[in-house]
Amino acid sequence: MVSKKIKAIVKLQILSNEASPVPPVGPALGQHGINIMTFCKQFNEKTKTMEKGMIIPVIINIFEDKSFTFILKMPPVSALIKKAVGIVKASGTPNRYKIGKITKLQVEEIAKKKMADLNVNGNIEAAKFMVEGTAKSMGIDIVENE
């Protein structure tokens, strides 16, 4: 089997089941000459079971023959925290203005979901520490389980 030569790697964040040829998808992929609608249909098909409107990072490998493959990642930690706390936007001044609370159990659930994407070598405590740091930087307090 002859492997194809990669022409470019494109990283995007697209809302689940909402890929369309408008920016950022269209310009990012169009400049490499791949069929944008084919990508959009495949992406939307793969993400149709995910929660609508959730940000999904995607890594697209574009080959010299204009074919492509892509890998879906878990939503960013900040998006998972916003969903868990029930907020739309993080605090502009997290050290002064707190906008919500997250339990240690919710932190652990998010850490387990993101484990594959985090650089923690399978250490759940390190993953929880990273999630807590993100929550604190968003103006969210970490509380004991209720």
PyMOL commands that place a pseudoatom at each C-alpha (Angstrom):
pseudoatom trace, name=CA, resn=MET, resi=1, chain=A, elem=C, hetatm=0, pos=[0.000, 0.000, 0.000]
pseudoatom trace, name=CA, resn=VAL, resi=2, chain=A, elem=C, hetatm=0, pos=[1.351, 3.401, -0.989]
pseudoatom trace, name=CA, resn=SER, resi=3, chain=A, elem=C, hetatm=0, pos=[0.633, 6.119, 1.536]
pseudoatom trace, name=CA, resn=LYS, resi=4, chain=A, elem=C, hetatm=0, pos=[-0.587, 9.474, 0.295]
pseudoatom trace, name=CA, resn=LYS, resi=5, chain=A, elem=C, hetatm=0, pos=[1.515, 12.574, 0.803]
pseudoatom trace, name=CA, resn=ILE, resi=6, chain=A, elem=C, hetatm=0, pos=[-0.058, 15.139, 3.139]
pseudoatom trace, name=CA, resn=LYS, resi=7, chain=A, elem=C, hetatm=0, pos=[-0.274, 18.599, 1.584]
pseudoatom trace, name=CA, resn=ALA, resi=8, chain=A, elem=C, hetatm=0, pos=[-1.674, 20.420, 4.633]
pseudoatom trace, name=CA, resn=ILE, resi=9, chain=A, elem=C, hetatm=0, pos=[-3.111, 19.935, 8.112]
pseudoatom trace, name=CA, resn=VAL, resi=10, chain=A, elem=C, hetatm=0, pos=[-5.953, 22.285, 9.034]
pseudoatom trace, name=CA, resn=LYS, resi=11, chain=A, elem=C, hetatm=0, pos=[-7.286, 22.648, 12.584]
pseudoatom trace, name=CA, resn=LEU, resi=12, chain=A, elem=C, hetatm=0, pos=[-10.741, 24.166, 13.040]
pseudoatom trace, name=CA, resn=GLN, resi=13, chain=A, elem=C, hetatm=0, pos=[-13.388, 24.475, 15.724]
pseudoatom trace, name=CA, resn=ILE, resi=14, chain=A, elem=C, hetatm=0, pos=[-16.870, 23.979, 14.286]
pseudoatom trace, name=CA, resn=LEU, resi=15, chain=A, elem=C, hetatm=0, pos=[-20.265, 23.782, 15.967]
pseudoatom trace, name=CA, resn=SER, resi=16, chain=A, elem=C, hetatm=0, pos=[-21.580, 20.208, 15.949]
pseudoatom trace, name=CA, resn=ASN, resi=17, chain=A, elem=C, hetatm=0, pos=[-23.916, 19.400, 13.058]
pseudoatom trace, name=CA, resn=GLU, resi=18, chain=A, elem=C, hetatm=0, pos=[-23.554, 22.978, 11.731]
pseudoatom trace, name=CA, resn=ALA, resi=19, chain=A, elem=C, hetatm=0, pos=[-20.654, 22.828, 9.261]
pseudoatom trace, name=CA, resn=SER, resi=20, chain=A, elem=C, hetatm=0, pos=[-21.327, 24.947, 6.173]
pseudoatom trace, name=CA, resn=PRO, resi=21, chain=A, elem=C, hetatm=0, pos=[-19.190, 26.531, 3.430]
pseudoatom trace, name=CA, resn=VAL, resi=22, chain=A, elem=C, hetatm=0, pos=[-19.260, 29.947, 5.132]
pseudoatom trace, name=CA, resn=PRO, resi=23, chain=A, elem=C, hetatm=0, pos=[-16.237, 31.135, 7.146]
pseudoatom trace, name=CA, resn=PRO, resi=24, chain=A, elem=C, hetatm=0, pos=[-14.283, 29.676, 8.865]
pseudoatom trace, name=CA, resn=VAL, resi=25, chain=A, elem=C, hetatm=0, pos=[-14.789, 26.361, 7.007]
pseudoatom trace, name=CA, resn=GLY, resi=26, chain=A, elem=C, hetatm=0, pos=[-15.022, 27.606, 3.412]
pseudoatom trace, name=CA, resn=PRO, resi=27, chain=A, elem=C, hetatm=0, pos=[-11.897, 29.789, 3.237]
pseudoatom trace, name=CA, resn=ALA, resi=28, chain=A, elem=C, hetatm=0, pos=[-9.781, 27.404, 5.336]
pseudoatom trace, name=CA, resn=LEU, resi=29, chain=A, elem=C, hetatm=0, pos=[-10.524, 24.403, 3.113]
pseudoatom trace, name=CA, resn=GLY, resi=30, chain=A, elem=C, hetatm=0, pos=[-11.108, 26.146, -0.214]
pseudoatom trace, name=CA, resn=GLN, resi=31, chain=A, elem=C, hetatm=0, pos=[-7.542, 27.411, -0.429]
pseudoatom trace, name=CA, resn=HIS, resi=32, chain=A, elem=C, hetatm=0, pos=[-6.381, 23.767, -0.473]
pseudoatom trace, name=CA, resn=GLY, resi=33, chain=A, elem=C, hetatm=0, pos=[-8.782, 22.815, -3.274]
pseudoatom trace, name=CA, resn=ILE, resi=34, chain=A, elem=C, hetatm=0, pos=[-10.854, 20.185, -1.469]
pseudoatom trace, name=CA, resn=ASN, resi=35, chain=A, elem=C, hetatm=0, pos=[-14.603, 19.778, -1.936]
pseudoatom trace, name=CA, resn=ILE, resi=36, chain=A, elem=C, hetatm=0, pos=[-16.020, 21.871, 0.905]
pseudoatom trace, name=CA, resn=MET, resi=37, chain=A, elem=C, hetatm=0, pos=[-19.566, 20.476, 0.685]
pseudoatom trace, name=CA, resn=THR, resi=38, chain=A, elem=C, hetatm=0, pos=[-18.266, 16.892, 0.907]
pseudoatom trace, name=CA, resn=PHE, resi=39, chain=A, elem=C, hetatm=0, pos=[-16.414, 17.786, 4.105]
pseudoatom trace, name=CA, resn=CYS, resi=40, chain=A, elem=C, hetatm=0, pos=[-19.460, 19.600, 5.534]
pseudoatom trace, name=CA, resn=LYS, resi=41, chain=A, elem=C, hetatm=0, pos=[-21.752, 16.623, 4.831]
pseudoatom trace, name=CA, resn=GLN, resi=42, chain=A, elem=C, hetatm=0, pos=[-19.298, 14.130, 6.366]
pseudoatom trace, name=CA, resn=PHE, resi=43, chain=A, elem=C, hetatm=0, pos=[-18.685, 16.343, 9.436]
pseudoatom trace, name=CA, resn=ASN, resi=44, chain=A, elem=C, hetatm=0, pos=[-22.404, 16.928, 10.009]
pseudoatom trace, name=CA, resn=GLU, resi=45, chain=A, elem=C, hetatm=0, pos=[-23.083, 13.197, 9.634]
pseudoatom trace, name=CA, resn=LYS, resi=46, chain=A, elem=C, hetatm=0, pos=[-20.436, 12.305, 12.238]
pseudoatom trace, name=CA, resn=THR, resi=47, chain=A, elem=C, hetatm=0, pos=[-21.611, 14.966, 14.702]
pseudoatom trace, name=CA, resn=LYS, resi=48, chain=A, elem=C, hetatm=0, pos=[-25.383, 14.583, 14.323]
pseudoatom trace, name=CA, resn=THR, resi=49, chain=A, elem=C, hetatm=0, pos=[-25.650, 12.554, 17.545]
pseudoatom trace, name=CA, resn=MET, resi=50, chain=A, elem=C, hetatm=0, pos=[-23.706, 15.152, 19.558]
pseudoatom trace, name=CA, resn=GLU, resi=51, chain=A, elem=C, hetatm=0, pos=[-25.350, 17.999, 21.410]
pseudoatom trace, name=CA, resn=LYS, resi=52, chain=A, elem=C, hetatm=0, pos=[-26.342, 20.686, 18.893]
pseudoatom trace, name=CA, resn=GLY, resi=53, chain=A, elem=C, hetatm=0, pos=[-24.233, 23.835, 19.058]
pseudoatom trace, name=CA, resn=MET, resi=54, chain=A, elem=C, hetatm=0, pos=[-21.314, 22.271, 20.994]
pseudoatom trace, name=CA, resn=ILE, resi=55, chain=A, elem=C, hetatm=0, pos=[-17.872, 23.351, 19.743]
pseudoatom trace, name=CA, resn=ILE, resi=56, chain=A, elem=C, hetatm=0, pos=[-16.044, 20.390, 18.175]
pseudoatom trace, name=CA, resn=PRO, resi=57, chain=A, elem=C, hetatm=0, pos=[-12.319, 20.713, 17.368]
pseudoatom trace, name=CA, resn=VAL, resi=58, chain=A, elem=C, hetatm=0, pos=[-11.434, 18.912, 14.140]
pseudoatom trace, name=CA, resn=ILE, resi=59, chain=A, elem=C, hetatm=0, pos=[-8.050, 18.138, 12.559]
pseudoatom trace, name=CA, resn=ILE, resi=60, chain=A, elem=C, hetatm=0, pos=[-8.212, 17.763, 8.776]
pseudoatom trace, name=CA, resn=ASN, resi=61, chain=A, elem=C, hetatm=0, pos=[-5.402, 16.058, 6.836]
pseudoatom trace, name=CA, resn=ILE, resi=62, chain=A, elem=C, hetatm=0, pos=[-5.460, 17.241, 3.228]
pseudoatom trace, name=CA, resn=PHE, resi=63, chain=A, elem=C, hetatm=0, pos=[-3.567, 15.112, 0.714]
pseudoatom trace, name=CA, resn=GLU, resi=64, chain=A, elem=C, hetatm=0, pos=[-1.933, 16.171, -2.561]
pseudoatom trace, name=CA, resn=ASP, resi=65, chain=A, elem=C, hetatm=0, pos=[-4.665, 14.427, -4.592]
pseudoatom trace, name=CA, resn=LYS, resi=66, chain=A, elem=C, hetatm=0, pos=[-7.193, 16.767, -2.871]
pseudoatom trace, name=CA, resn=SER, resi=67, chain=A, elem=C, hetatm=0, pos=[-8.680, 13.951, -0.777]
pseudoatom trace, name=CA, resn=PHE, resi=68, chain=A, elem=C, hetatm=0, pos=[-8.879, 14.370, 2.988]
pseudoatom trace, name=CA, resn=THR, resi=69, chain=A, elem=C, hetatm=0, pos=[-9.423, 12.643, 6.312]
pseudoatom trace, name=CA, resn=PHE, resi=70, chain=A, elem=C, hetatm=0, pos=[-10.419, 14.230, 9.586]
pseudoatom trace, name=CA, resn=ILE, resi=71, chain=A, elem=C, hetatm=0, pos=[-10.357, 13.465, 13.304]
pseudoatom trace, name=CA, resn=LEU, resi=72, chain=A, elem=C, hetatm=0, pos=[-12.924, 14.809, 15.754]
pseudoatom trace, name=CA, resn=LYS, resi=73, chain=A, elem=C, hetatm=0, pos=[-11.782, 15.796, 19.240]
pseudoatom trace, name=CA, resn=MET, resi=74, chain=A, elem=C, hetatm=0, pos=[-13.774, 16.351, 22.437]
pseudoatom trace, name=CA, resn=PRO, resi=75, chain=A, elem=C, hetatm=0, pos=[-15.167, 19.860, 22.987]
pseudoatom trace, name=CA, resn=PRO, resi=76, chain=A, elem=C, hetatm=0, pos=[-12.805, 22.268, 24.804]
pseudoatom trace, name=CA, resn=VAL, resi=77, chain=A, elem=C, hetatm=0, pos=[-12.754, 22.074, 28.612]
pseudoatom trace, name=CA, resn=SER, resi=78, chain=A, elem=C, hetatm=0, pos=[-14.200, 25.602, 28.813]
pseudoatom trace, name=CA, resn=ALA, resi=79, chain=A, elem=C, hetatm=0, pos=[-17.237, 24.556, 26.724]
pseudoatom trace, name=CA, resn=LEU, resi=80, chain=A, elem=C, hetatm=0, pos=[-17.832, 21.501, 28.924]
pseudoatom trace, name=CA, resn=ILE, resi=81, chain=A, elem=C, hetatm=0, pos=[-17.566, 23.677, 32.059]
pseudoatom trace, name=CA, resn=LYS, resi=82, chain=A, elem=C, hetatm=0, pos=[-20.024, 26.247, 30.647]
pseudoatom trace, name=CA, resn=LYS, resi=83, chain=A, elem=C, hetatm=0, pos=[-22.486, 23.433, 29.941]
pseudoatom trace, name=CA, resn=ALA, resi=84, chain=A, elem=C, hetatm=0, pos=[-22.065, 21.922, 33.437]
pseudoatom trace, name=CA, resn=VAL, resi=85, chain=A, elem=C, hetatm=0, pos=[-22.496, 25.272, 35.199]
pseudoatom trace, name=CA, resn=GLY, resi=86, chain=A, elem=C, hetatm=0, pos=[-25.241, 26.496, 32.850]
pseudoatom trace, name=CA, resn=ILE, resi=87, chain=A, elem=C, hetatm=0, pos=[-23.614, 29.733, 31.699]
pseudoatom trace, name=CA, resn=VAL, resi=88, chain=A, elem=C, hetatm=0, pos=[-23.105, 31.253, 28.256]
pseudoatom trace, name=CA, resn=LYS, resi=89, chain=A, elem=C, hetatm=0, pos=[-19.999, 33.335, 28.881]
pseudoatom trace, name=CA, resn=ALA, resi=90, chain=A, elem=C, hetatm=0, pos=[-17.070, 33.293, 31.331]
pseudoatom trace, name=CA, resn=SER, resi=91, chain=A, elem=C, hetatm=0, pos=[-16.335, 36.157, 33.717]
pseudoatom trace, name=CA, resn=GLY, resi=92, chain=A, elem=C, hetatm=0, pos=[-14.419, 39.129, 32.321]
pseudoatom trace, name=CA, resn=THR, resi=93, chain=A, elem=C, hetatm=0, pos=[-12.670, 39.579, 35.677]
pseudoatom trace, name=CA, resn=PRO, resi=94, chain=A, elem=C, hetatm=0, pos=[-12.481, 36.071, 37.195]
pseudoatom trace, name=CA, resn=ASN, resi=95, chain=A, elem=C, hetatm=0, pos=[-10.441, 37.140, 40.237]
pseudoatom trace, name=CA, resn=ARG, resi=96, chain=A, elem=C, hetatm=0, pos=[-13.145, 39.629, 41.329]
pseudoatom trace, name=CA, resn=TYR, resi=97, chain=A, elem=C, hetatm=0, pos=[-16.423, 38.572, 39.752]
pseudoatom trace, name=CA, resn=LYS, resi=98, chain=A, elem=C, hetatm=0, pos=[-17.476, 34.938, 40.282]
pseudoatom trace, name=CA, resn=ILE, resi=99, chain=A, elem=C, hetatm=0, pos=[-20.254, 33.704, 38.001]
pseudoatom trace, name=CA, resn=GLY, resi=100, chain=A, elem=C, hetatm=0, pos=[-20.935, 30.168, 39.152]
pseudoatom trace, name=CA, resn=LYS, resi=101, chain=A, elem=C, hetatm=0, pos=[-19.954, 27.039, 41.026]
pseudoatom trace, name=CA, resn=ILE, resi=102, chain=A, elem=C, hetatm=0, pos=[-18.900, 23.593, 39.885]
pseudoatom trace, name=CA, resn=THR, resi=103, chain=A, elem=C, hetatm=0, pos=[-18.678, 20.525, 42.110]
pseudoatom trace, name=CA, resn=LYS, resi=104, chain=A, elem=C, hetatm=0, pos=[-15.621, 18.297, 42.386]
pseudoatom trace, name=CA, resn=LEU, resi=105, chain=A, elem=C, hetatm=0, pos=[-17.746, 15.456, 40.953]
pseudoatom trace, name=CA, resn=GLN, resi=106, chain=A, elem=C, hetatm=0, pos=[-18.523, 17.541, 37.819]
pseudoatom trace, name=CA, resn=VAL, resi=107, chain=A, elem=C, hetatm=0, pos=[-14.802, 18.393, 37.523]
pseudoatom trace, name=CA, resn=GLU, resi=108, chain=A, elem=C, hetatm=0, pos=[-13.966, 14.685, 37.631]
pseudoatom trace, name=CA, resn=GLU, resi=109, chain=A, elem=C, hetatm=0, pos=[-16.580, 13.862, 34.952]
pseudoatom trace, name=CA, resn=ILE, resi=110, chain=A, elem=C, hetatm=0, pos=[-15.163, 16.555, 32.635]
pseudoatom trace, name=CA, resn=ALA, resi=111, chain=A, elem=C, hetatm=0, pos=[-11.599, 15.354, 33.302]
pseudoatom trace, name=CA, resn=LYS, resi=112, chain=A, elem=C, hetatm=0, pos=[-12.575, 11.785, 32.373]
pseudoatom trace, name=CA, resn=LYS, resi=113, chain=A, elem=C, hetatm=0, pos=[-14.220, 12.972, 29.129]
pseudoatom trace, name=CA, resn=LYS, resi=114, chain=A, elem=C, hetatm=0, pos=[-11.173, 15.041, 28.125]
pseudoatom trace, name=CA, resn=MET, resi=115, chain=A, elem=C, hetatm=0, pos=[-8.523, 12.546, 29.314]
pseudoatom trace, name=CA, resn=ALA, resi=116, chain=A, elem=C, hetatm=0, pos=[-7.550, 11.471, 25.774]
pseudoatom trace, name=CA, resn=ASP, resi=117, chain=A, elem=C, hetatm=0, pos=[-6.982, 15.084, 24.634]
pseudoatom trace, name=CA, resn=LEU, resi=118, chain=A, elem=C, hetatm=0, pos=[-5.075, 16.291, 27.712]
pseudoatom trace, name=CA, resn=ASN, resi=119, chain=A, elem=C, hetatm=0, pos=[-1.329, 15.859, 28.118]
pseudoatom trace, name=CA, resn=VAL, resi=120, chain=A, elem=C, hetatm=0, pos=[-1.542, 14.035, 31.474]
pseudoatom trace, name=CA, resn=ASN, resi=121, chain=A, elem=C, hetatm=0, pos=[-0.385, 10.479, 30.639]
pseudoatom trace, name=CA, resn=GLY, resi=122, chain=A, elem=C, hetatm=0, pos=[-3.510, 8.876, 32.094]
pseudoatom trace, name=CA, resn=ASN, resi=123, chain=A, elem=C, hetatm=0, pos=[-3.239, 10.661, 35.469]
pseudoatom trace, name=CA, resn=ILE, resi=124, chain=A, elem=C, hetatm=0, pos=[-6.802, 11.551, 36.540]
pseudoatom trace, name=CA, resn=GLU, resi=125, chain=A, elem=C, hetatm=0, pos=[-5.569, 13.845, 39.343]
pseudoatom trace, name=CA, resn=ALA, resi=126, chain=A, elem=C, hetatm=0, pos=[-3.522, 15.908, 36.869]
pseudoatom trace, name=CA, resn=ALA, resi=127, chain=A, elem=C, hetatm=0, pos=[-6.525, 16.065, 34.515]
pseudoatom trace, name=CA, resn=LYS, resi=128, chain=A, elem=C, hetatm=0, pos=[-8.790, 17.257, 37.365]
pseudoatom trace, name=CA, resn=PHE, resi=129, chain=A, elem=C, hetatm=0, pos=[-6.186, 19.880, 38.293]
pseudoatom trace, name=CA, resn=MET, resi=130, chain=A, elem=C, hetatm=0, pos=[-6.193, 21.207, 34.707]
pseudoatom trace, name=CA, resn=VAL, resi=131, chain=A, elem=C, hetatm=0, pos=[-10.004, 21.355, 34.614]
pseudoatom trace, name=CA, resn=GLU, resi=132, chain=A, elem=C, hetatm=0, pos=[-10.083, 23.173, 37.986]
pseudoatom trace, name=CA, resn=GLY, resi=133, chain=A, elem=C, hetatm=0, pos=[-7.536, 25.692, 36.683]
pseudoatom trace, name=CA, resn=THR, resi=134, chain=A, elem=C, hetatm=0, pos=[-9.673, 26.388, 33.633]
pseudoatom trace, name=CA, resn=ALA, resi=135, chain=A, elem=C, hetatm=0, pos=[-12.772, 26.803, 35.824]
pseudoatom trace, name=CA, resn=LYS, resi=136, chain=A, elem=C, hetatm=0, pos=[-10.972, 29.245, 38.130]
pseudoatom trace, name=CA, resn=SER, resi=137, chain=A, elem=C, hetatm=0, pos=[-9.754, 31.288, 35.158]
pseudoatom trace, name=CA, resn=MET, resi=138, chain=A, elem=C, hetatm=0, pos=[-13.383, 31.528, 34.000]
pseudoatom trace, name=CA, resn=GLY, resi=139, chain=A, elem=C, hetatm=0, pos=[-14.573, 32.921, 37.355]
pseudoatom trace, name=CA, resn=ILE, resi=140, chain=A, elem=C, hetatm=0, pos=[-16.110, 29.666, 38.601]
pseudoatom trace, name=CA, resn=ASP, resi=141, chain=A, elem=C, hetatm=0, pos=[-15.629, 28.423, 42.163]
pseudoatom trace, name=CA, resn=ILE, resi=142, chain=A, elem=C, hetatm=0, pos=[-14.927, 24.738, 42.830]
pseudoatom trace, name=CA, resn=VAL, resi=143, chain=A, elem=C, hetatm=0, pos=[-17.085, 23.423, 45.691]
pseudoatom trace, name=CA, resn=GLU, resi=144, chain=A, elem=C, hetatm=0, pos=[-17.385, 20.106, 47.499]
pseudoatom trace, name=CA, resn=ASN, resi=145, chain=A, elem=C, hetatm=0, pos=[-20.023, 17.663, 46.259]
pseudoatom trace, name=CA, resn=GLU, resi=146, chain=A, elem=C, hetatm=0, pos=[-23.499, 18.460, 47.559]
for i in range(1, 146): cmd.bond("trace and resi %d" % i, "trace and resi %d" % (i + 1))
show_as sticks, trace
zoom trace
